[in-house]
Amino acid sequence: MNAVNIAGLVLAVGLVVFLVAALLFPERF
């Protein structure tokens, strides 16, 4: 894997975690 693939994977995982957190804890957003 190159740096671009790793960066994209990190961004995708971070976005999924953020969306799950927003769904579970809507009062914090």
CNS distance restraints for C-alpha pairs under 8 A (distance, minus, plus):
assign (resid   1 and name CA) (resid   5 and name CA) 6.06 0.50 0.50
assign (resid   1 and name CA) (resid   6 and name CA) 6.76 0.50 0.50
assign (resid   2 and name CA) (resid   6 and name CA) 6.41 0.50 0.50
assign (resid   3 and name CA) (resid   7 and name CA) 6.03 0.50 0.50
assign (resid   4 and name CA) (resid   8 and name CA) 6.11 0.50 0.50
assign (resid   5 and name CA) (resid   9 and name CA) 6.11 0.50 0.50
assign (resid   6 and name CA) (resid  10 and name CA) 6.18 0.50 0.50
assign (resid   7 and name CA) (resid  11 and name CA) 6.19 0.50 0.50
assign (resid   8 and name CA) (resid  12 and name CA) 6.08 0.50 0.50
assign (resid   9 and name CA) (resid  13 and name CA) 6.13 0.50 0.50
assign (resid  10 and name CA) (resid  14 and name CA) 6.02 0.50 0.50
assign (resid  11 and name CA) (resid  15 and name CA) 6.06 0.50 0.50
assign (resid  12 and name CA) (resid  16 and name CA) 6.26 0.50 0.50
assign (resid  13 and name CA) (resid  17 and name CA) 6.18 0.50 0.50
assign (resid  14 and name CA) (resid  18 and name CA) 6.11 0.50 0.50
assign (resid  15 and name CA) (resid  19 and name CA) 6.15 0.50 0.50
assign (resid  16 and name CA) (resid  20 and name CA) 6.15 0.50 0.50
assign (resid  17 and name CA) (resid  21 and name CA) 6.09 0.50 0.50
assign (resid  18 and name CA) (resid  22 and name CA) 6.08 0.50 0.50
assign (resid  19 and name CA) (resid  23 and name CA) 6.23 0.50 0.50
assign (resid  20 and name CA) (resid  24 and name CA) 6.13 0.50 0.50
assign (resid  21 and name CA) (resid  25 and name CA) 5.71 0.50 0.50
assign (resid  21 and name CA) (resid  26 and name CA) 7.73 0.50 0.50
assign (resid  22 and name CA) (resid  26 and name CA) 5.12 0.50 0.50
assign (resid  22 and name CA) (resid  28 and name CA) 7.57 0.50 0.50
assign (resid  22 and name CA) (resid  29 and name CA) 6.44 0.50 0.50
assign (resid  25 and name CA) (resid  29 and name CA) 7.38 0.50 0.50
